[in-house]
Amino acid sequence: MKIYGIKACDTCRKAMKATGAELVDIRENPLSPEDLQRFWAAFGEDLVNRRSTTWRGLSESEREGAPLELLAAHPTLMKRPVVERDGKLWLGWGKDVQADLGFA
């Protein structure tokens, strides 16, 4: 199991603590274009955190850019964590995700 997120994210830390999974820090190790595409295929627009500090710091013209390019340029714009187990992906660490993974 892998958790894609950032070390400073409380939700990512909670998911790591509950699962014992490895953290892939997307700030230190940016996602490959293939991983970004996989995540986008699974979650679409939900992958972009439009309530984040990073989003609020973008200009209107930047916000209108291609979402995958925005995520590549600003990794912290990704909603987190993305949890991967056996090739299946989950977004966030809500009760639904925890139940699906058997950690509720």
N, C-alpha and C positions, 0 to 999 in steps of 0.2 A: 504494500500500500504506500502511496505517495501523497503528500499534501503540498500543493502549489500555493504559495502565498509569500508573506514577508515575516521576518522575525519579530518585528515590532507590533504585529497585529494580534490583539487579544483573542480574537476568534480563532485564528490559526493556532495560537498556543493552546487553547482549549481543545481543539481537535487533535493536536499532537499528543497532548497529555492523555486524552481518552483512548487513543488508538495505538500509541507508541510508534506511529508512522514516521517516516523520514520526511523532513521539510525540504522542499526545493524552493530556495529563496529567489523569487523572480526578479528582485532588485539586483542581487549579486550575480545571478545566472539567468539572464533574460531568456524568455521562451524562444524556441526555434520557430520559424515560420510554420513548420508542420504542426507543432503543438498548438500554436495560436489558431490554426485552421481547424484542428480537431475540436478544440474548445468552442470555437465559434459555431461549428456544425452541430455541436451538442446543445449549446445554450443560446445562440443568437445574440440579440440585443441585450439579454439579461446579463451577459458577461461584462458589459460596460457599467461601471458604478457611477451613475449620474448624480449621486448625492455626496461624492467624495470631495475632499479638499482639492485634490488634483483637478477634478472636473471644473470646480468653481474657479480655479486659477487659469483655465484656458480661455482664450479669446473666442468670440463668436465664430470667427472664421476657422479657428482650429477645431472647434466643436463640430463643424460641418464636414470635417475631413473623413476619410474612409476609416471606419472603426478599427479594422485590423492594423492600419498604419498608426492610429492613435495609441492602441495598446502596445505596439512594438516600441513606440517612442516614449511612452509613459507607462511603464509596467504597473505602477501603483494605481492606475485607472481600472485595473481588473478587479471585479468583485471577487472576494475571497472568503474562504479557501476554495480551491478546486481539489476535490478528493478523487484519486484514481485507484481502483482496485480491480485487478484481473481485466484490464482494458475498459472497464465501465467508469463513467465520470458522474460526479455529483457536484453541485454548486452550493456553497454555503455550509453552515453547520447548525441548521435548524433541527428541530425535533424530528421532522420527516426524514432528513438525511441520516440522522443518528439511528432512527428506527430501521431504515433500509440497510444500514451497515451492521446492525445488531449491537449498537452501543447505547440504546435508550434505556 
